[in-house]
Amino acid sequence: MRKNLVIVFLLGCLAGALLAQHGVFDQRVSAQSAAQSLLGPGLYVFQNRLDRATCGDASGSGYVNSYVAAVNGIPHSATMQMALPDSTYWPTWELGITPDGHILGVSQQAGVTGPDRGDSHFDLTLTGEQFTGRGARSYMSTVNGVRRRCTVEFDTLLRRIDR
């Protein structure tokens, strides 16, 4: 009997570890332990003003990309998701809200896998009624016949539009 109890306990621990590893508990834990009121689910405008490009295939002259953004998640959670349905390359983002008021966003390039896959990130803080900050993305591109990793840096704005 005692041996069966130990086996059941160990199987329960193993199942819990596997579920935690796959993120099953992440949203509930973050919603309970890291409440925040800085960013909530809703509709936003998300803009990037490009100011530096290493490969010349993206404008570094201040070109602005604008997107409608749906921020989805549990209200007051320290983690949210952002969807940009009109973005071909960066349609899904994971957002983290830090205790000191930063919104950190990360995205993986859609439609690309393996070592060529690009990544994008930003760091925003509240300025008045909008969030502003800096971001960068990197991706593979062919420049003068040679494949290389390129980087674009940008100013970023996130502003709520559904209130």
Summary of the structure (lengths in Angstrom):
residues: 163
radius of gyration: 20.0
end to end distance: 60.8
largest distance: 73.4
contacts: 444
relative contact order: 0.18
helix: 19%
strand: 47%
